Amino acid sequence: MARGQQKIQSQQKNQKKADAARKAGIDQKAAAAKALNHKCTVCLAMMPDPKTYKQHFENKHPKSPLPAELAEVAA
């Protein structure tokens, strides 16, 4: 059964890769959180850039007035 052996080898390879990343101090969750630097004033969701933030605000909160920092952002 070749696939069973391939699966085991793949799992071992991925585990070694994850262990190496952990030892190197690479934290994907922290890197992703660092990239999110715009917070929605209504629902407190985090967005990576003002354009995405404006699109979110227009789609999710159409009845709320647009925040001042989004007025000049081009959609």
N, CA, C and O atoms as a GROMACS GRO file, in nm:
protein
  300
    1MET      N    1   0.085  -0.118   0.000
    1MET     CA    2   0.000   0.000   0.000
    1MET      C    3   0.089   0.124   0.000
    1MET      O    4   0.134   0.168   0.105
    2ALA      N    5   0.114   0.177  -0.116
    2ALA     CA    6   0.207   0.289  -0.132
    2ALA      C    7   0.155   0.416  -0.068
    2ALA      O    8   0.233   0.489  -0.007
    3ARG      N    9   0.028   0.444  -0.079
    3ARG     CA   10  -0.024   0.570  -0.026
    3ARG      C   11  -0.010   0.578   0.125
    3ARG      O   12   0.016   0.686   0.178
    4GLY      N   13  -0.025   0.469   0.194
    4GLY     CA   14  -0.009   0.469   0.338
    4GLY      C   15   0.132   0.510   0.378
    4GLY      O   16   0.151   0.590   0.470
    5GLN      N   17   0.232   0.457   0.309
    5GLN     CA   18   0.371   0.491   0.338
    5GLN      C   19   0.399   0.637   0.302
    5GLN      O   20   0.469   0.706   0.376
    6GLN      N   21   0.346   0.684   0.189
    6GLN     CA   22   0.364   0.823   0.148
    6GLN      C   23   0.303   0.917   0.251
    6GLN      O   24   0.359   1.023   0.281
    7LYS      N   25   0.189   0.879   0.303
    7LYS     CA   26   0.121   0.962   0.403
    7LYS      C   27   0.206   0.975   0.529
    7LYS      O   28   0.221   1.084   0.584
    8ILE      N   29   0.262   0.866   0.574
    8ILE     CA   30   0.347   0.867   0.694
    8ILE      C   31   0.470   0.952   0.670
    8ILE      O   32   0.509   1.032   0.755
    9GLN      N   33   0.533   0.936   0.554
    9GLN     CA   34   0.652   1.016   0.522
    9GLN      C   35   0.619   1.164   0.513
    9GLN      O   36   0.695   1.248   0.560
   10SER      N   37   0.505   1.196   0.454
   10SER     CA   38   0.463   1.335   0.443
   10SER      C   39   0.438   1.396   0.581
   10SER      O   40   0.476   1.510   0.606
   11GLN      N   41   0.375   1.321   0.669
   11GLN     CA   42   0.349   1.370   0.805
   11GLN      C   43   0.480   1.394   0.879
   11GLN      O   44   0.494   1.494   0.949
   12GLN      N   45   0.576   1.304   0.865
   12GLN     CA   46   0.705   1.320   0.931
   12GLN      C   47   0.778   1.442   0.877
   12GLN      O   48   0.837   1.519   0.954
   13LYS      N   49   0.776   1.460   0.745
   13LYS     CA   50   0.841   1.575   0.682
   13LYS      C   51   0.779   1.706   0.731
   13LYS      O   52   0.851   1.800   0.764
   14ASN      N   53   0.646   1.711   0.735
   14ASN     CA   54   0.578   1.832   0.781
   14ASN      C   55   0.605   1.860   0.928
   14ASN      O   56   0.616   1.975   0.969
   15GLN      N   57   0.616   1.755   1.008
   15GLN     CA   58   0.646   1.773   1.150
   15GLN      C   59   0.787   1.828   1.170
   15GLN      O   60   0.807   1.915   1.255
   16LYS      N   61   0.884   1.779   1.093
   16LYS     CA   62   1.020   1.831   1.100
   16LYS      C   63   1.024   1.978   1.060
   16LYS      O   64   1.094   2.059   1.122
   17LYS      N   65   0.950   2.012   0.955
   17LYS     CA   66   0.944   2.150   0.908
   17LYS      C   67   0.882   2.241   1.015
   17LYS      O   68   0.932   2.351   1.038
   18ALA      N   69   0.776   2.196   1.079
   18ALA     CA   70   0.710   2.274   1.183
   18ALA      C   71   0.801   2.291   1.304
   18ALA      O   72   0.806   2.398   1.364
   19ASP      N   73   0.873   2.185   1.340
   19ASP     CA   74   0.967   2.192   1.452
   19ASP      C   75   1.080   2.291   1.423
   19ASP      O   76   1.120   2.367   1.511
   20ALA      N   77   1.130   2.290   1.301
   20ALA     CA   78   1.238   2.382   1.263
   20ALA      C   79   1.188   2.527   1.269
   20ALA      O   80   1.261   2.615   1.314
   21ALA      N   81   1.066   2.552   1.223
   21ALA     CA   82   1.010   2.687   1.227
   21ALA      C   83   0.989   2.732   1.371
   21ALA      O   84   1.013   2.848   1.404
   22ARG      N   85   0.946   2.641   1.456
   22ARG     CA   86   0.923   2.674   1.597
   22ARG      C   87   1.055   2.708   1.666
   22ARG      O   88   1.061   2.801   1.746
   23LYS      N   89   1.160   2.632   1.635
   23LYS     CA   90   1.292   2.658   1.694
   23LYS      C   91   1.350   2.791   1.645
   23LYS      O   92   1.420   2.860   1.718
   24ALA      N   93   1.320   2.826   1.520
   24ALA     CA   94   1.371   2.950   1.463
   24ALA      C   95   1.295   3.071   1.515
   24ALA      O   96   1.337   3.185   1.494
   25GLY      N   97   1.184   3.048   1.582
   25GLY     CA   98   1.108   3.158   1.639
   25GLY      C   99   1.009   3.221   1.542
   25GLY      O  100   0.963   3.333   1.564
   26ILE      N  101   0.976   3.150   1.438
   26ILE     CA  102   0.879   3.201   1.341
   26ILE      C  103   0.739   3.171   1.393
   26ILE      O  104   0.702   3.055   1.414
   27ASP      N  105   0.662   3.277   1.414
   27ASP     CA  106   0.527   3.261   1.466
   27ASP      C  107   0.430   3.323   1.365
   27ASP      O  108   0.422   3.446   1.354
   28GLN      N  109   0.358   3.241   1.294
   28GLN     CA  110   0.269   3.289   1.188
   28GLN      C  111   0.154   3.372   1.244
   28GLN      O  112   0.114   3.471   1.183
   29LYS      N  113   0.102   3.334   1.360
   29LYS     CA  114  -0.009   3.410   1.419
   29LYS      C  115   0.034   3.551   1.457
   29LYS      O  116  -0.040   3.646   1.436
   30ALA      N  117   0.152   3.564   1.512
   30ALA     CA  118   0.202   3.696   1.550
   30ALA      C  119   0.229   3.782   1.427
   30ALA      O  120   0.200   3.902   1.428
   31ALA      N  121   0.283   3.722   1.323
   31ALA     CA  122   0.309   3.797   1.200
   31ALA      C  123   0.179   3.843   1.136
   31ALA      O  124   0.172   3.955   1.086
   32ALA      N  125   0.078   3.759   1.138
   32ALA     CA  126  -0.052   3.797   1.081
   32ALA      C  127  -0.116   3.907   1.163
   32ALA      O  128  -0.175   4.000   1.107
   33ALA      N  129  -0.107   3.898   1.294
   33ALA     CA  130  -0.166   4.000   1.381
   33ALA      C  131  -0.094   4.134   1.365
   33ALA      O  132  -0.158   4.240   1.373
   34LYS      N  133   0.036   4.131   1.342
   34LYS     CA  134   0.113   4.254   1.324
   34LYS      C  135   0.071   4.327   1.196
   34LYS      O  136   0.077   4.450   1.190
   35ALA      N  137   0.029   4.252   1.093
   35ALA     CA  138  -0.010   4.311   0.965
   35ALA      C  139  -0.147   4.380   0.973
   35ALA      O  140  -0.178   4.464   0.889
   36LEU      N  141  -0.228   4.345   1.072
   36LEU     CA  142  -0.361   4.404   1.084
   36LEU      C  143  -0.352   4.528   1.172
   36LEU      O  144  -0.335   4.518   1.293
   37ASN      N  145  -0.363   4.647   1.111
   37ASN     CA  146  -0.342   4.768   1.189
   37ASN      C  147  -0.453   4.870   1.175
   37ASN      O  148  -0.436   4.985   1.217
   38HIS      N  149  -0.568   4.833   1.118
   38HIS     CA  150  -0.684   4.922   1.112
   38HIS      C  151  -0.801   4.852   1.180
   38HIS      O  152  -0.836   4.740   1.144
   39LYS      N  153  -0.861   4.917   1.279
   39LYS     CA  154  -0.969   4.857   1.355
   39LYS      C  155  -1.101   4.926   1.323
   39LYS      O  156  -1.110   5.049   1.327
   40CYS      N  157  -1.202   4.847   1.290
   40CYS     CA  158  -1.335   4.900   1.262
   40CYS      C  159  -1.392   4.961   1.389
   40CYS      O  160  -1.385   4.901   1.496
   41THR      N  161  -1.449   5.079   1.376
   41THR     CA  162  -1.502   5.149   1.493
   41THR      C  163  -1.634   5.091   1.541
   41THR      O  164  -1.674   5.114   1.655
   42VAL      N  165  -1.703   5.015   1.456
   42VAL     CA  166  -1.833   4.958   1.493
   42VAL      C  167  -1.818   4.817   1.550
   42VAL      O  168  -1.862   4.791   1.662
   43CYS      N  169  -1.756   4.727   1.475
   43CYS     CA  170  -1.749   4.587   1.518
   43CYS      C  171  -1.612   4.546   1.570
   43CYS      O  172  -1.593   4.433   1.615
   44LEU      N  173  -1.516   4.636   1.565
   44LEU     CA  174  -1.379   4.615   1.614
   44LEU      C  175  -1.302   4.506   1.539
   44LEU      O  176  -1.205   4.451   1.590
   45ALA      N  177  -1.346   4.475   1.416
   45ALA     CA  178  -1.272   4.381   1.332
   45ALA      C  179  -1.144   4.449   1.283
   45ALA      O  180  -1.141   4.570   1.264
   46MET      N  181  -1.039   4.370   1.264
   46MET     CA  182  -0.910   4.423   1.221
   46MET      C  183  -0.893   4.404   1.071
   46MET      O  184  -0.927   4.299   1.016
   47MET      N  185  -0.839   4.508   1.004
   47MET     CA  186  -0.814   4.505   0.861
   47MET      C  187  -0.669   4.546   0.832
   47MET      O  188  -0.610   4.622   0.909
   48PRO      N  189  -0.612   4.495   0.721
   48PRO     CA  190  -0.471   4.524   0.691
   48PRO      C  191  -0.446   4.661   0.630
   48PRO      O  192  -0.337   4.716   0.647
   49ASP      N  193  -0.544   4.718   0.557
   49ASP     CA  194  -0.520   4.847   0.492
   49ASP      C  195  -0.649   4.929   0.485
   49ASP      O  196  -0.758   4.876   0.504
   50PRO      N  197  -0.636   5.059   0.458
   50PRO     CA  198  -0.754   5.146   0.457
   50PRO      C  199  -0.855   5.112   0.348
   50PRO      O  200  -0.976   5.129   0.368
   51LYS      N  201  -0.809   5.064   0.234
   51LYS     CA  202  -0.900   5.030   0.125
   51LYS      C  203  -0.993   4.914   0.167
   51LYS      O  204  -1.114   4.920   0.146
   52THR      N  205  -0.935   4.812   0.226
   52THR     CA  206  -1.013   4.700   0.275
   52THR      C  207  -1.107   4.744   0.386
   52THR      O  208  -1.222   4.700   0.392
   53TYR      N  209  -1.058   4.832   0.472
   53TYR     CA  210  -1.139   4.884   0.581
   53TYR      C  211  -1.260   4.959   0.526
   53TYR      O  212  -1.371   4.942   0.577
   54LYS      N  213  -1.241   5.040   0.424
   54LYS     CA  214  -1.352   5.117   0.366
   54LYS      C  215  -1.454   5.022   0.302
   54LYS      O  216  -1.574   5.041   0.318
   55GLN      N  217  -1.406   4.921   0.229
   55GLN     CA  218  -1.496   4.824   0.168
   55GLN      C  219  -1.576   4.751   0.276
   55GLN      O  220  -1.697   4.732   0.262
   56HIS      N  221  -1.509   4.711   0.382
   56HIS     CA  222  -1.575   4.644   0.494
   56HIS      C  223  -1.683   4.734   0.553
   56HIS      O  224  -1.796   4.691   0.575
   57PHE      N  225  -1.647   4.859   0.577
   57PHE     CA  226  -1.740   4.951   0.642
   57PHE      C  227  -1.863   4.976   0.555
   57PHE      O  228  -1.975   4.979   0.605
   58GLU      N  229  -1.841   4.994   0.424
   58GLU     CA  230  -1.954   5.018   0.333
   58GLU      C  231  -2.045   4.897   0.321
   58GLU      O  232  -2.166   4.912   0.307
   59ASN      N  233  -1.988   4.777   0.326
   59ASN     CA  234  -2.068   4.655   0.311
   59ASN      C  235  -2.134   4.610   0.440
   59ASN      O  236  -2.250   4.567   0.439
   60LYS      N  237  -2.063   4.618   0.550
   60LYS     CA  238  -2.115   4.565   0.676
   60LYS      C  239  -2.192   4.666   0.759
   60LYS      O  240  -2.278   4.628   0.839
   61HIS      N  241  -2.162   4.793   0.743
   61HIS     CA  242  -2.225   4.897   0.825
   61HIS      C  243  -2.278   5.010   0.737
   61HIS      O  244  -2.236   5.125   0.752
   62PRO      N  245  -2.371   4.981   0.644
   62PRO     CA  246  -2.416   5.084   0.550
   62PRO      C  247  -2.493   5.199   0.615
   62PRO      O  248  -2.496   5.310   0.561
   63LYS      N  249  -2.556   5.174   0.729
   63LYS     CA  250  -2.635   5.279   0.794
   63LYS      C  251  -2.550   5.370   0.883
   63LYS      O  252  -2.594   5.479   0.918
   64SER      N  253  -2.432   5.326   0.918
   64SER     CA  254  -2.344   5.407   1.003
   64SER      C  255  -2.270   5.510   0.919
   64SER      O  256  -2.236   5.483   0.804
   65PRO      N  257  -2.245   5.627   0.976
   65PRO     CA  258  -2.168   5.728   0.900
   65PRO      C  259  -2.023   5.684   0.883
   65PRO      O  260  -1.965   5.621   0.972
   66LEU      N  261  -1.966   5.716   0.769
   66LEU     CA  262  -1.828   5.679   0.737
   66LEU      C  263  -1.732   5.756   0.827
   66LEU      O  264  -1.745   5.878   0.838
   67PRO      N  265  -1.636   5.689   0.891
   67PRO     CA  266  -1.539   5.759   0.975
   67PRO      C  267  -1.456   5.860   0.895
   67PRO      O  268  -1.438   5.844   0.774
   68ALA      N  269  -1.408   5.961   0.962
   68ALA     CA  270  -1.333   6.068   0.896
   68ALA      C  271  -1.207   6.016   0.827
   68ALA      O  272  -1.172   6.066   0.720
   69GLU      N  273  -1.139   5.917   0.884
   69GLU     CA  274  -1.015   5.868   0.823
   69GLU      C  275  -1.040   5.792   0.693
   69GLU      O  276  -0.946   5.769   0.618
   70LEU      N  277  -1.165   5.753   0.665
   70LEU     CA  278  -1.196   5.679   0.542
   70LEU      C  279  -1.253   5.769   0.433
   70LEU      O  280  -1.273   5.723   0.320
   71ALA      N  281  -1.281   5.894   0.463
   71ALA     CA  282  -1.345   5.983   0.367
   71ALA      C  283  -1.257   6.005   0.243
   71ALA      O  284  -1.310   6.013   0.132
   72GLU      N  285  -1.128   6.015   0.258
   72GLU     CA  286  -1.040   6.044   0.145
   72GLU      C  287  -0.983   5.918   0.079
   72GLU      O  288  -0.909   5.930  -0.019
   73VAL      N  289  -1.015   5.798   0.130
   73VAL     CA  290  -0.963   5.674   0.072
   73VAL      C  291  -1.041   5.640  -0.054
   73VAL      O  292  -1.164   5.636  -0.053
   74ALA      N  293  -0.969   5.614  -0.164
   74ALA     CA  294  -1.031   5.577  -0.290
   74ALA      C  295  -1.070   5.429  -0.286
   74ALA      O  296  -0.991   5.345  -0.244
   75ALA      N  297  -1.188   5.399  -0.329
   75ALA     CA  298  -1.235   5.259  -0.326
   75ALA      C  299  -1.208   5.187  -0.455
   75ALA      O  300  -1.241   5.069  -0.468
   0.00000   0.00000   0.00000
